[in-house]
Amino acid sequence: MSAPPQGTVFPYRRPYITVSAKGISNGLSVLLNDGMDFGPDTLQGATAPGQYGPPYSNTYGIQEAINL
């Protein structure tokens, strides 16, 4: 397996960011953010994946993903 190309967002995970509308906080998943980088369980104002609330994001993690 070769190294990921330079400029990938998270080379240790995948070259793209994922956002889910499902999460533990809204009762639609048993996984935080349904296993995605951002979602309803994301800490409001988070600056990196893996930061969980409360206070939870008001935008289901969309704004936090954009702010990266």
Order of alpha helices (4+ residues) and beta strands (2+ residues): alpha
